[in-house]
Amino acid sequence: MQKDLQQQWQQICERIRNESRDAVLQGWLSQLSPEMTDAENIVISAPTRFMRDWLVDKAYDALMTSIWQQINPAIKAVQFAVLPAPEMPEEEPVAEVITDNADSNLSHLNPAFTFENFVVGKPNEFATAAARRVATIADIAFNPLYIHSSVGLGKTHLMHAIAWELRKSRPGCRFLYLSAEQFMYQFVKALKTQDTLSFRDMFREVDVLMVDDIQFICGKKATQEEFFHTFNELISEGKQIVLCSDSSPLALKDIDARLKTRLAQGLVVDIFPTTYEMRIGILQSKAQAMNAAIPQDVIEFLAERITTNVRELEGALRRVVANAQLLGSPITLDTTKMILRDTLNLYEKELSIDLIQKETAEYFQIQPNNLKSNSKERRVAQPRQIAMYLSKVLTTHSLPEIGAAFDRDHTTIMHAVRTIEERMKADLKVYEDVEALRKSLQRYS
C-alpha cells in the first residue's frame, strides 16, 4: 500500500513540475510527505503550519484531490496537515488554546474568515445561522453544534468566524479552537510525559470548545475514549461544543457507538454544494477583497465551470488575478481559459446523455425507457429529473439537445434542473442520491 502511495505521489509531483508555474509549490514538493489514512483519504504532511496554511489558501488541496483521483479514482480527499516526523516525536504540534481575548492568542486564526466575509446562500444559510447563534448568545440552545460538508465548502471559515465573533460579542468568554489531530497529539504527548491531568484541565476549563475535522479521531480508540470523557464533562457543566467534519455523525466509520450517539444529540447541520448564483456572489466578493476588476463574462465562466468547492474556485480566481498583476495584462475570457487550461481539463464533460440515463435507471432500479415515459409516479419522475439535472451539469449538451434525449422540450429540462437544485438543499436523501450518481459517473470521465 505504501509503495503504491509513493508511486502515485511521484506521478503527481512530476505532473506539477511539468505543468505548474508556481515556483514556490515546486520548491516545496520535496518537503511534503503523503500518508494514506484509509483507502479513500490522504493526508500530506507539511513541516510547518505556515507551509500548510499557504497550500490550503492557494487551494492546492482541492487541486491535488482532483489530480489524484485521475490516478486513483478510489481517493475521495487529499488534505494538508502539520504532522510530526516519526523520528522526531518531540515536534508534535501544540494546541492553540485561547483562554482570553489577547491578539497574540488569535494569531493562528485567518483574519479573513469572519461572518462578514462569508457569502451566505441557500446551501449554507442554516449552518451560518446556527454558528452565529453559538457565537453571540451565551445561553445554550443546542449542544453540540455539528457542522458537516464535503471539502472546501466553508466549515473551517465558519469555525474561525465563531472564534472572531466570540471575541467581539462575548468579552471574557474562554474558548479553545483546535483540530482533531492537535487534540490527538496533545493527548499522546500527555501520556508520554505522564501529565494527563494538565491536559484534561486545559480542555475542561473553557466555555466553548471548537474541534475541526473530528473525523481524524476515527479508528483511534484511546483518543476517542479521552474525547468522549471530555465531551461528557463539558456538556454536563453547560459548556458549548462546536464540531465540524466531512460527514454526518452517523456516517463516521470506526468510531465508538457511544461517542457517535453523543455527537448526534445536538444540532447537526449540513452545508450543501454551492449553486451557480452563490458561486457568482463568492467570486464577486473575493474579487473585491483582492481589489481586482474581473469582467462579468469571466466571473460567469468560472462559476459555470468550477463547481466542486469554494477553495478551488478561489484558487482559480487567484491564479487569474496574479497572472494579470505580474504580467500587467488585462483579464479577459481568453486569457482566463489559457491560464486555467490545466484546471479546466479536470472538468471536461465527456459523458453521454445515454450513459447517464442508463446509470440513473440502474441506480433507481427502473427501466431506462421509463426516463422517457410520461409516467408521473414519484419512483419514476424524480429519477427522470435527476438524470436531466446530471445531463445538464456533467455534459456540454444544450438544453434542447438534452430535451430531445428525454423526449421533452428545453423548458422541461430547465424546470427539472431548478427542482433538483432546490430538493438537494432541502432533502438529504435527494442530495445523497445525486452525489452517489455523480461519483459513479466520474469513472467514465
VEXTOR-14428 format. One record per residue (C-alpha): chain; x, y, z. Coordinates in Angstrom, 2 decimals, padded with zeros to 5 digits. Last residue first. Layout:
% VEXTOR-14428
<mol = A, u = X, v = Y, w = Z>;
...
% end
This chain:
% VEXTOR-14428
<mol = A, u = -014.50, v = 010.86, w = -017.38>;
<mol = A, u = -016.17, v = 007.43, w = -017.20>;
<mol = A, u = -015.20, v = 006.85, w = -013.57>;
<mol = A, u = -016.85, v = 010.14, w = -012.66>;
<mol = A, u = -020.29, v = 008.63, w = -013.36>;
<mol = A, u = -020.32, v = 006.78, w = -010.04>;
<mol = A, u = -019.35, v = 009.93, w = -008.18>;
<mol = A, u = -022.21, v = 011.88, w = -009.77>;
<mol = A, u = -024.62, v = 009.04, w = -009.07>;
<mol = A, u = -023.71, v = 008.99, w = -005.38>;
<mol = A, u = -023.89, v = 012.79, w = -005.25>;
<mol = A, u = -027.39, v = 012.82, w = -006.75>;
<mol = A, u = -028.65, v = 010.11, w = -004.40>;
<mol = A, u = -027.06, v = 011.78, w = -001.35>;
<mol = A, u = -028.67, v = 015.14, w = -002.17>;
<mol = A, u = -032.04, v = 013.52, w = -002.75>;
<mol = A, u = -031.78, v = 011.74, w = 000.61>;
<mol = A, u = -030.69, v = 014.95, w = 002.38>;
<mol = A, u = -033.83, v = 016.79, w = 001.26>;
<mol = A, u = -033.95, v = 020.58, w = 001.48>;
<mol = A, u = -030.86, v = 021.74, w = -000.38>;
<mol = A, u = -030.85, v = 018.85, w = -002.85>;
<mol = A, u = -034.56, v = 019.45, w = -003.41>;
<mol = A, u = -033.90, v = 023.00, w = -004.57>;
<mol = A, u = -031.23, v = 022.02, w = -007.10>;
<mol = A, u = -033.40, v = 019.10, w = -008.22>;
<mol = A, u = -036.33, v = 021.40, w = -008.98>;
<mol = A, u = -034.22, v = 024.00, w = -010.78>;
<mol = A, u = -032.70, v = 021.35, w = -013.06>;
<mol = A, u = -036.09, v = 019.75, w = -013.73>;
<mol = A, u = -037.68, v = 023.09, w = -014.64>;
<mol = A, u = -034.88, v = 023.89, w = -017.07>;
<mol = A, u = -035.24, v = 020.43, w = -018.62>;
<mol = A, u = -038.98, v = 020.92, w = -019.04>;
<mol = A, u = -038.33, v = 024.29, w = -020.69>;
<mol = A, u = -035.98, v = 022.60, w = -023.19>;
<mol = A, u = -038.69, v = 020.39, w = -024.67>;
<mol = A, u = -039.12, v = 016.72, w = -023.79>;
<mol = A, u = -038.46, v = 013.38, w = -025.48>;
<mol = A, u = -035.68, v = 012.68, w = -022.94>;
<mol = A, u = -032.82, v = 012.83, w = -025.47>;
<mol = A, u = -034.59, v = 015.68, w = -027.26>;
<mol = A, u = -034.68, v = 017.69, w = -024.04>;
<mol = A, u = -030.95, v = 017.23, w = -023.54>;
<mol = A, u = -030.33, v = 018.58, w = -027.03>;
<mol = A, u = -032.75, v = 021.49, w = -026.45>;
<mol = A, u = -030.96, v = 022.31, w = -023.15>;
<mol = A, u = -027.55, v = 022.34, w = -024.80>;
<mol = A, u = -025.08, v = 019.48, w = -024.42>;
<mol = A, u = -021.76, v = 020.16, w = -022.70>;
<mol = A, u = -022.19, v = 017.32, w = -020.23>;
<mol = A, u = -021.98, v = 016.87, w = -016.46>;
<mol = A, u = -024.17, v = 019.71, w = -015.16>;
<mol = A, u = -027.02, v = 019.48, w = -017.68>;
<mol = A, u = -027.07, v = 015.71, w = -018.07>;
<mol = A, u = -026.93, v = 015.41, w = -014.28>;
<mol = A, u = -030.05, v = 017.56, w = -013.94>;
<mol = A, u = -031.92, v = 015.60, w = -016.61>;
<mol = A, u = -030.99, v = 012.31, w = -014.91>;
<mol = A, u = -032.17, v = 013.75, w = -011.58>;
<mol = A, u = -035.45, v = 014.82, w = -013.18>;
<mol = A, u = -036.04, v = 011.33, w = -014.53>;
<mol = A, u = -035.09, v = 009.77, w = -011.18>;
<mol = A, u = -037.75, v = 012.03, w = -009.57>;
<mol = A, u = -040.50, v = 011.19, w = -012.04>;
<mol = A, u = -040.02, v = 007.40, w = -012.00>;
<mol = A, u = -040.41, v = 006.42, w = -008.32>;
<mol = A, u = -042.60, v = 009.51, w = -007.91>;
<mol = A, u = -045.16, v = 008.20, w = -010.40>;
<mol = A, u = -045.80, v = 010.83, w = -013.08>;
<mol = A, u = -045.24, v = 008.47, w = -016.01>;
<mol = A, u = -044.86, v = 010.26, w = -019.34>;
<mol = A, u = -042.04, v = 008.00, w = -020.49>;
<mol = A, u = -038.51, v = 008.99, w = -021.49>;
<mol = A, u = -036.92, v = 008.08, w = -018.16>;
<mol = A, u = -039.05, v = 004.92, w = -018.06>;
<mol = A, u = -037.16, v = 003.77, w = -021.17>;
<mol = A, u = -034.12, v = 003.14, w = -018.95>;
<mol = A, u = -036.09, v = 000.57, w = -016.88>;
<mol = A, u = -036.17, v = 001.16, w = -013.14>;
<mol = A, u = -033.86, v = 000.06, w = -010.34>;
<mol = A, u = -033.04, v = 003.56, w = -009.03>;
<mol = A, u = -029.29, v = 003.12, w = -009.58>;
<mol = A, u = -029.79, v = 001.13, w = -012.79>;
<mol = A, u = -032.05, v = 003.82, w = -014.25>;
<mol = A, u = -029.59, v = 006.54, w = -013.29>;
<mol = A, u = -026.64, v = 004.67, w = -014.81>;
<mol = A, u = -028.52, v = 004.01, w = -018.07>;
<mol = A, u = -029.75, v = 007.61, w = -018.36>;
<mol = A, u = -026.28, v = 009.00, w = -017.65>;
<mol = A, u = -024.82, v = 006.72, w = -020.32>;
<mol = A, u = -027.37, v = 007.92, w = -022.88>;
<mol = A, u = -026.66, v = 011.52, w = -022.00>;
<mol = A, u = -023.03, v = 010.99, w = -022.89>;
<mol = A, u = -020.19, v = 011.79, w = -020.54>;
<mol = A, u = -017.23, v = 013.83, w = -021.75>;
<mol = A, u = -017.59, v = 016.94, w = -019.61>;
<mol = A, u = -014.11, v = 018.36, w = -019.18>;
<mol = A, u = -013.72, v = 019.39, w = -015.57>;
<mol = A, u = -010.14, v = 018.30, w = -014.97>;
<mol = A, u = -009.16, v = 019.96, w = -018.23>;
<mol = A, u = -010.29, v = 023.22, w = -016.68>;
<mol = A, u = -007.50, v = 023.03, w = -014.11>;
<mol = A, u = -004.77, v = 022.53, w = -016.70>;
<mol = A, u = -006.23, v = 025.19, w = -019.03>;
<mol = A, u = -006.52, v = 027.71, w = -016.21>;
<mol = A, u = -004.17, v = 030.34, w = -017.59>;
<mol = A, u = -005.35, v = 029.81, w = -021.18>;
<mol = A, u = -009.05, v = 029.90, w = -020.34>;
<mol = A, u = -008.56, v = 033.05, w = -018.28>;
<mol = A, u = -006.56, v = 034.67, w = -021.08>;
<mol = A, u = -009.47, v = 034.08, w = -023.47>;
<mol = A, u = -012.11, v = 035.34, w = -021.03>;
<mol = A, u = -010.16, v = 038.53, w = -020.42>;
<mol = A, u = -008.12, v = 039.93, w = -017.55>;
<mol = A, u = -005.84, v = 042.68, w = -018.80>;
<mol = A, u = -002.06, v = 042.24, w = -018.85>;
<mol = A, u = 000.49, v = 043.72, w = -016.44>;
<mol = A, u = 002.43, v = 040.47, w = -016.42>;
<mol = A, u = 002.58, v = 040.04, w = -012.64>;
<mol = A, u = -000.79, v = 041.64, w = -011.91>;
<mol = A, u = -002.68, v = 039.85, w = -014.67>;
<mol = A, u = -001.17, v = 036.48, w = -013.80>;
<mol = A, u = -001.90, v = 037.00, w = -010.11>;
<mol = A, u = -005.56, v = 037.83, w = -010.84>;
<mol = A, u = -006.10, v = 034.69, w = -012.94>;
<mol = A, u = -004.28, v = 032.48, w = -010.45>;
<mol = A, u = -006.24, v = 033.96, w = -007.56>;
<mol = A, u = -009.53, v = 033.30, w = -009.35>;
<mol = A, u = -008.63, v = 029.66, w = -009.85>;
<mol = A, u = -007.73, v = 029.28, w = -006.17>;
<mol = A, u = -011.00, v = 030.91, w = -005.16>;
<mol = A, u = -012.99, v = 028.35, w = -007.14>;
<mol = A, u = -010.81, v = 025.53, w = -005.84>;
<mol = A, u = -011.42, v = 026.63, w = -002.29>;
<mol = A, u = -015.13, v = 027.16, w = -002.88>;
<mol = A, u = -015.84, v = 023.59, w = -003.94>;
<mol = A, u = -016.54, v = 021.30, w = -006.89>;
<mol = A, u = -018.35, v = 023.64, w = -009.28>;
<mol = A, u = -015.62, v = 025.14, w = -011.43>;
<mol = A, u = -017.01, v = 025.52, w = -014.97>;
<mol = A, u = -020.14, v = 027.63, w = -014.58>;
<mol = A, u = -018.92, v = 029.91, w = -011.81>;
<mol = A, u = -015.61, v = 030.39, w = -013.63>;
<mol = A, u = -017.37, v = 031.34, w = -016.87>;
<mol = A, u = -019.80, v = 033.67, w = -015.10>;
<mol = A, u = -016.99, v = 035.58, w = -013.40>;
<mol = A, u = -015.03, v = 035.76, w = -016.66>;
<mol = A, u = -018.09, v = 037.08, w = -018.53>;
<mol = A, u = -018.58, v = 039.66, w = -015.77>;
<mol = A, u = -015.13, v = 041.13, w = -016.24>;
<mol = A, u = -012.98, v = 041.00, w = -013.07>;
<mol = A, u = -011.70, v = 044.26, w = -011.57>;
<mol = A, u = -009.35, v = 043.28, w = -008.75>;
<mol = A, u = -009.12, v = 044.78, w = -005.26>;
<mol = A, u = -008.37, v = 041.30, w = -003.92>;
<mol = A, u = -011.25, v = 041.62, w = -001.44>;
<mol = A, u = -013.48, v = 042.84, w = -004.29>;
<mol = A, u = -012.51, v = 039.85, w = -006.40>;
<mol = A, u = -013.30, v = 037.54, w = -003.47>;
<mol = A, u = -016.77, v = 039.05, w = -003.05>;
<mol = A, u = -017.53, v = 038.89, w = -006.77>;
<mol = A, u = -016.33, v = 035.30, w = -006.93>;
<mol = A, u = -018.45, v = 034.31, w = -003.93>;
<mol = A, u = -021.54, v = 036.01, w = -005.34>;
<mol = A, u = -021.19, v = 034.24, w = -008.70>;
<mol = A, u = -020.63, v = 030.95, w = -006.86>;
<mol = A, u = -023.89, v = 031.57, w = -004.99>;
<mol = A, u = -025.80, v = 032.10, w = -008.22>;
<mol = A, u = -024.41, v = 028.86, w = -009.68>;
<mol = A, u = -025.37, v = 026.93, w = -006.55>;
<mol = A, u = -022.86, v = 025.86, w = -003.94>;
<mol = A, u = -022.75, v = 022.32, w = -002.59>;
<mol = A, u = -024.67, v = 021.77, w = 000.66>;
<mol = A, u = -023.51, v = 022.73, w = 004.12>;
<mol = A, u = -025.09, v = 020.30, w = 006.57>;
<mol = A, u = -026.30, v = 020.94, w = 010.09>;
<mol = A, u = -026.46, v = 018.58, w = 013.08>;
<mol = A, u = -027.93, v = 020.17, w = 016.21>;
<mol = A, u = -027.35, v = 018.25, w = 019.42>;
<mol = A, u = -027.51, v = 014.50, w = 020.11>;
<mol = A, u = -025.60, v = 013.40, w = 017.01>;
<mol = A, u = -022.12, v = 013.69, w = 018.50>;
<mol = A, u = -023.27, v = 011.89, w = 021.65>;
<mol = A, u = -024.61, v = 008.94, w = 019.64>;
<mol = A, u = -021.32, v = 008.62, w = 017.74>;
<mol = A, u = -019.46, v = 008.74, w = 021.03>;
<mol = A, u = -021.43, v = 005.84, w = 022.44>;
<mol = A, u = -021.06, v = 003.84, w = 019.21>;
<mol = A, u = -017.27, v = 004.18, w = 019.26>;
<mol = A, u = -015.88, v = 005.27, w = 015.90>;
<mol = A, u = -014.55, v = 003.19, w = 013.05>;
<mol = A, u = -016.66, v = 004.95, w = 010.42>;
<mol = A, u = -018.48, v = 008.27, w = 010.63>;
<mol = A, u = -021.80, v = 008.22, w = 008.75>;
<mol = A, u = -023.94, v = 008.61, w = 011.89>;
<mol = A, u = -022.06, v = 011.77, w = 012.85>;
<mol = A, u = -022.55, v = 013.39, w = 009.41>;
<mol = A, u = -019.56, v = 013.62, w = 007.09>;
<mol = A, u = -016.56, v = 015.85, w = 006.36>;
<mol = A, u = -016.44, v = 017.05, w = 009.94>;
<mol = A, u = -017.08, v = 020.02, w = 012.18>;
<mol = A, u = -017.54, v = 020.34, w = 015.90>;
<mol = A, u = -018.83, v = 023.03, w = 018.24>;
<mol = A, u = -019.14, v = 022.38, w = 021.99>;
<mol = A, u = -020.75, v = 024.80, w = 024.45>;
<mol = A, u = -020.23, v = 024.36, w = 028.21>;
<mol = A, u = -023.19, v = 023.53, w = 030.44>;
<mol = A, u = -021.16, v = 021.63, w = 033.02>;
<mol = A, u = -022.66, v = 018.28, w = 031.97>;
<mol = A, u = -021.81, v = 019.01, w = 028.34>;
<mol = A, u = -018.20, v = 019.84, w = 029.21>;
<mol = A, u = -017.84, v = 016.64, w = 031.25>;
<mol = A, u = -019.40, v = 014.45, w = 028.58>;
<mol = A, u = -017.21, v = 015.80, w = 025.78>;
<mol = A, u = -014.00, v = 015.44, w = 027.79>;
<mol = A, u = -014.97, v = 011.86, w = 028.64>;
<mol = A, u = -015.71, v = 011.02, w = 024.99>;
<mol = A, u = -012.57, v = 012.82, w = 023.84>;
<mol = A, u = -010.47, v = 010.60, w = 026.09>;
<mol = A, u = -012.16, v = 007.44, w = 024.81>;
<mol = A, u = -011.90, v = 008.58, w = 021.20>;
<mol = A, u = -008.17, v = 009.24, w = 021.62>;
<mol = A, u = -007.67, v = 005.73, w = 023.04>;
<mol = A, u = -009.69, v = 004.13, w = 020.25>;
<mol = A, u = -008.09, v = 005.80, w = 017.23>;
<mol = A, u = -010.07, v = 004.41, w = 014.26>;
<mol = A, u = -011.88, v = 007.69, w = 013.70>;
<mol = A, u = -010.13, v = 010.52, w = 015.52>;
<mol = A, u = -009.44, v = 012.35, w = 012.25>;
<mol = A, u = -013.18, v = 012.59, w = 011.51>;
<mol = A, u = -013.37, v = 015.47, w = 014.01>;
<mol = A, u = -012.03, v = 017.80, w = 011.32>;
<mol = A, u = -012.15, v = 020.96, w = 013.49>;
<mol = A, u = -012.78, v = 020.99, w = 017.23>;
<mol = A, u = -014.32, v = 024.01, w = 018.95>;
<mol = A, u = -014.66, v = 024.10, w = 022.75>;
<mol = A, u = -016.59, v = 027.00, w = 024.30>;
<mol = A, u = -016.55, v = 027.94, w = 027.97>;
<mol = A, u = -013.07, v = 026.58, w = 028.68>;
<mol = A, u = -011.74, v = 024.88, w = 031.81>;
<mol = A, u = -012.21, v = 021.34, w = 030.54>;
<mol = A, u = -009.70, v = 021.35, w = 027.72>;
<mol = A, u = -006.64, v = 022.61, w = 029.56>;
<mol = A, u = -007.63, v = 020.75, w = 032.73>;
<mol = A, u = -007.59, v = 017.45, w = 030.84>;
<mol = A, u = -004.09, v = 018.00, w = 029.51>;
<mol = A, u = -002.82, v = 019.17, w = 032.89>;
<mol = A, u = -004.14, v = 015.93, w = 034.46>;
<mol = A, u = -002.76, v = 013.78, w = 031.65>;
<mol = A, u = 000.82, v = 014.63, w = 032.58>;
<mol = A, u = 002.54, v = 011.26, w = 032.34>;
<mol = A, u = 005.02, v = 012.70, w = 029.85>;
<mol = A, u = 004.24, v = 010.06, w = 027.23>;
<mol = A, u = 000.52, v = 010.10, w = 028.02>;
<mol = A, u = 000.39, v = 013.89, w = 027.81>;
<mol = A, u = 002.16, v = 013.79, w = 024.44>;
<mol = A, u = -000.38, v = 011.29, w = 023.11>;
<mol = A, u = -003.21, v = 013.55, w = 024.28>;
<mol = A, u = -001.64, v = 016.63, w = 022.71>;
<mol = A, u = -001.16, v = 014.65, w = 019.51>;
<mol = A, u = -004.81, v = 013.61, w = 019.41>;
<mol = A, u = -006.22, v = 017.05, w = 020.22>;
<mol = A, u = -003.95, v = 018.54, w = 017.56>;
<mol = A, u = -005.22, v = 015.96, w = 015.05>;
<mol = A, u = -008.80, v = 016.86, w = 015.96>;
<mol = A, u = -008.06, v = 020.47, w = 015.04>;
<mol = A, u = -008.04, v = 023.29, w = 017.54>;
<mol = A, u = -010.15, v = 026.16, w = 018.85>;
<mol = A, u = -010.44, v = 026.91, w = 022.56>;
<mol = A, u = -012.70, v = 029.47, w = 024.14>;
<mol = A, u = -012.81, v = 031.42, w = 027.37>;
<mol = A, u = -015.51, v = 034.09, w = 027.18>;
<mol = A, u = -014.19, v = 037.27, w = 028.76>;
<mol = A, u = -015.80, v = 039.52, w = 026.17>;
<mol = A, u = -018.78, v = 037.87, w = 024.44>;
<mol = A, u = -019.64, v = 039.75, w = 021.25>;
<mol = A, u = -016.21, v = 040.67, w = 019.88>;
<mol = A, u = -014.01, v = 037.75, w = 020.94>;
<mol = A, u = -016.85, v = 035.32, w = 020.44>;
<mol = A, u = -017.31, v = 036.76, w = 016.94>;
<mol = A, u = -013.69, v = 036.05, w = 015.99>;
<mol = A, u = -013.93, v = 032.49, w = 017.31>;
<mol = A, u = -017.26, v = 031.83, w = 015.58>;
<mol = A, u = -015.82, v = 033.16, w = 012.31>;
<mol = A, u = -012.88, v = 030.75, w = 012.63>;
<mol = A, u = -015.33, v = 027.84, w = 012.86>;
<mol = A, u = -017.42, v = 029.24, w = 009.99>;
<mol = A, u = -014.38, v = 029.50, w = 007.72>;
<mol = A, u = -013.39, v = 025.96, w = 008.73>;
<mol = A, u = -016.71, v = 024.61, w = 007.50>;
<mol = A, u = -016.76, v = 026.70, w = 004.31>;
<mol = A, u = -017.47, v = 024.45, w = 001.32>;
<mol = A, u = -013.91, v = 023.30, w = 000.60>;
<mol = A, u = -014.22, v = 019.64, w = 001.50>;
<mol = A, u = -017.63, v = 017.97, w = 001.63>;
<mol = A, u = -019.97, v = 019.03, w = 004.41>;
<mol = A, u = -020.53, v = 018.83, w = 008.15>;
<mol = A, u = -021.36, v = 021.16, w = 011.03>;
<mol = A, u = -022.10, v = 019.71, w = 014.50>;
<mol = A, u = -023.38, v = 022.12, w = 017.16>;
<mol = A, u = -023.09, v = 020.14, w = 020.37>;
<mol = A, u = -025.16, v = 021.08, w = 022.21>;
<mol = A, u = -028.26, v = 023.02, w = 021.24>;
<mol = A, u = -029.87, v = 026.17, w = 022.66>;
<mol = A, u = -027.04, v = 027.11, w = 025.00>;
<mol = A, u = -027.45, v = 030.55, w = 026.57>;
<mol = A, u = -024.28, v = 032.56, w = 025.91>;
<mol = A, u = -025.57, v = 034.22, w = 022.75>;
<mol = A, u = -023.31, v = 035.69, w = 020.06>;
<mol = A, u = -021.07, v = 032.91, w = 018.82>;
<mol = A, u = -023.47, v = 030.00, w = 019.23>;
<mol = A, u = -026.29, v = 031.81, w = 017.44>;
<mol = A, u = -023.95, v = 032.97, w = 014.68>;
<mol = A, u = -022.93, v = 029.34, w = 014.02>;
<mol = A, u = -026.57, v = 028.23, w = 013.89>;
<mol = A, u = -027.46, v = 030.99, w = 011.43>;
<mol = A, u = -024.47, v = 030.11, w = 009.25>;
<mol = A, u = -025.37, v = 026.41, w = 009.20>;
<mol = A, u = -028.95, v = 027.27, w = 008.18>;
<mol = A, u = -027.79, v = 029.71, w = 005.47>;
<mol = A, u = -025.29, v = 027.30, w = 003.90>;
<mol = A, u = -026.84, v = 025.88, w = 000.73>;
<mol = A, u = -029.49, v = 028.65, w = 000.46>;
<mol = A, u = -026.91, v = 031.43, w = 000.28>;
<mol = A, u = -024.46, v = 033.21, w = 002.54>;
<mol = A, u = -021.10, v = 034.57, w = 001.40>;
<mol = A, u = -018.79, v = 034.63, w = 004.42>;
<mol = A, u = -016.72, v = 037.79, w = 004.66>;
<mol = A, u = -018.88, v = 039.45, w = 007.33>;
<mol = A, u = -019.06, v = 036.18, w = 009.26>;
<mol = A, u = -015.28, v = 036.22, w = 009.56>;
<mol = A, u = -012.56, v = 034.10, w = 007.95>;
<mol = A, u = -010.42, v = 036.92, w = 006.56>;
<mol = A, u = -008.44, v = 037.24, w = 009.80>;
<mol = A, u = -007.37, v = 033.57, w = 009.49>;
<mol = A, u = -006.84, v = 032.28, w = 013.01>;
<mol = A, u = -003.33, v = 031.35, w = 014.18>;
<mol = A, u = -002.67, v = 034.84, w = 015.57>;
<mol = A, u = -005.67, v = 034.77, w = 017.88>;
<mol = A, u = -003.76, v = 034.22, w = 021.12>;
<mol = A, u = -001.46, v = 037.12, w = 020.37>;
<mol = A, u = -004.45, v = 039.44, w = 019.99>;
<mol = A, u = -005.47, v = 038.86, w = 023.59>;
<mol = A, u = -009.10, v = 037.80, w = 024.01>;
<mol = A, u = -008.68, v = 035.23, w = 026.75>;
<mol = A, u = -008.47, v = 031.45, w = 027.10>;
<mol = A, u = -007.43, v = 030.69, w = 023.55>;
<mol = A, u = -005.51, v = 027.45, w = 023.35>;
<mol = A, u = -003.70, v = 026.72, w = 020.09>;
<mol = A, u = -002.74, v = 023.09, w = 020.50>;
<mol = A, u = 000.96, v = 022.47, w = 020.04>;
<mol = A, u = 002.10, v = 020.40, w = 017.10>;
<mol = A, u = 004.27, v = 017.37, w = 017.88>;
<mol = A, u = 007.96, v = 018.06, w = 017.26>;
<mol = A, u = 009.08, v = 015.95, w = 020.24>;
<mol = A, u = 008.10, v = 012.86, w = 018.29>;
<mol = A, u = 011.04, v = 013.35, w = 015.91>;
<mol = A, u = 011.73, v = 010.01, w = 014.18>;
<mol = A, u = 008.12, v = 009.61, w = 013.04>;
<mol = A, u = 008.01, v = 013.16, w = 011.55>;
<mol = A, u = 005.33, v = 015.22, w = 013.24>;
<mol = A, u = 002.23, v = 016.18, w = 011.28>;
<mol = A, u = 001.16, v = 019.61, w = 010.13>;
<mol = A, u = -001.73, v = 018.86, w = 007.81>;
<mol = A, u = -002.72, v = 019.10, w = 004.16>;
<mol = A, u = -005.76, v = 017.24, w = 002.87>;
<mol = A, u = -006.43, v = 014.99, w = -000.11>;
<mol = A, u = -009.97, v = 013.70, w = -000.48>;
<mol = A, u = -012.01, v = 010.97, w = -002.13>;
<mol = A, u = -009.37, v = 008.58, w = -003.47>;
<mol = A, u = -010.83, v = 005.49, w = -005.15>;
<mol = A, u = -010.38, v = 007.05, w = -008.59>;
<mol = A, u = -006.58, v = 006.57, w = -008.35>;
<mol = A, u = -004.54, v = 008.41, w = -010.99>;
<mol = A, u = -007.33, v = 010.73, w = -012.08>;
<mol = A, u = -008.49, v = 010.99, w = -008.47>;
<mol = A, u = -005.02, v = 012.18, w = -007.51>;
<mol = A, u = -005.29, v = 015.14, w = -009.89>;
<mol = A, u = -008.65, v = 016.25, w = -008.48>;
<mol = A, u = -007.53, v = 015.82, w = -004.88>;
<mol = A, u = -004.31, v = 017.65, w = -005.70>;
<mol = A, u = -006.32, v = 020.61, w = -006.97>;
<mol = A, u = -008.54, v = 020.66, w = -003.88>;
<mol = A, u = -005.56, v = 020.53, w = -001.54>;
<mol = A, u = -003.78, v = 023.12, w = -003.66>;
<mol = A, u = -006.47, v = 025.68, w = -002.85>;
<mol = A, u = -003.90, v = 028.53, w = -002.58>;
<mol = A, u = -005.01, v = 029.17, w = 001.00>;
<mol = A, u = -004.60, v = 025.45, w = 001.73>;
<mol = A, u = -001.00, v = 025.43, w = 000.48>;
<mol = A, u = -000.19, v = 028.62, w = 002.39>;
<mol = A, u = -001.78, v = 027.27, w = 005.57>;
<mol = A, u = 000.30, v = 024.07, w = 005.41>;
<mol = A, u = 003.51, v = 026.00, w = 004.73>;
<mol = A, u = 002.87, v = 028.35, w = 007.64>;
<mol = A, u = 001.96, v = 025.45, w = 009.93>;
<mol = A, u = 005.37, v = 023.93, w = 009.33>;
<mol = A, u = 006.87, v = 020.61, w = 008.16>;
<mol = A, u = 003.99, v = 019.75, w = 005.81>;
<mol = A, u = 002.16, v = 016.43, w = 005.89>;
<mol = A, u = 000.01, v = 015.29, w = 003.02>;
<mol = A, u = -003.03, v = 013.45, w = 004.34>;
<mol = A, u = -004.75, v = 011.02, w = 002.00>;
<mol = A, u = -008.28, v = 009.67, w = 002.15>;
<mol = A, u = -010.08, v = 006.81, w = 000.40>;
<mol = A, u = -008.45, v = 003.52, w = 001.42>;
<mol = A, u = -007.59, v = 004.81, w = 004.89>;
<mol = A, u = -005.23, v = 007.36, w = 006.47>;
<mol = A, u = -002.90, v = 007.26, w = 003.46>;
<mol = A, u = 000.21, v = 009.33, w = 004.21>;
<mol = A, u = 001.87, v = 011.74, w = 001.84>;
<mol = A, u = 005.10, v = 013.65, w = 002.60>;
<mol = A, u = 005.87, v = 017.23, w = 001.64>;
<mol = A, u = 009.35, v = 018.74, w = 001.88>;
<mol = A, u = 010.39, v = 017.66, w = -001.63>;
<mol = A, u = 007.32, v = 019.39, w = -003.06>;
<mol = A, u = 008.25, v = 022.73, w = -001.52>;
<mol = A, u = 010.30, v = 024.13, w = -004.40>;
<mol = A, u = 007.63, v = 023.24, w = -006.93>;
<mol = A, u = 004.99, v = 025.00, w = -004.85>;
<mol = A, u = 007.11, v = 028.13, w = -004.55>;
<mol = A, u = 007.89, v = 028.16, w = -008.28>;
<mol = A, u = 004.19, v = 028.18, w = -009.19>;
<mol = A, u = 004.17, v = 027.79, w = -012.96>;
<mol = A, u = 002.66, v = 024.34, w = -012.74>;
<mol = A, u = 002.66, v = 021.95, w = -015.71>;
<mol = A, u = 005.87, v = 019.92, w = -015.75>;
<mol = A, u = 006.79, v = 020.14, w = -012.07>;
<mol = A, u = 003.16, v = 019.56, w = -011.09>;
<mol = A, u = 002.94, v = 016.48, w = -013.31>;
<mol = A, u = 006.13, v = 015.05, w = -011.88>;
<mol = A, u = 004.95, v = 015.64, w = -008.34>;
<mol = A, u = 001.67, v = 013.86, w = -009.11>;
<mol = A, u = 003.44, v = 010.86, w = -010.61>;
<mol = A, u = 005.80, v = 010.72, w = -007.62>;
<mol = A, u = 002.82, v = 010.74, w = -005.26>;
<mol = A, u = 001.23, v = 007.83, w = -007.11>;
<mol = A, u = 004.42, v = 005.81, w = -006.77>;
<mol = A, u = 004.68, v = 006.72, w = -003.10>;
<mol = A, u = 001.13, v = 005.56, w = -002.46>;
<mol = A, u = 001.67, v = 002.31, w = -004.34>;
<mol = A, u = 004.71, v = 001.57, w = -002.17>;
<mol = A, u = 002.77, v = 002.43, w = 000.99>;
<mol = A, u = 000.00, v = 000.00, w = 000.00>;
% end
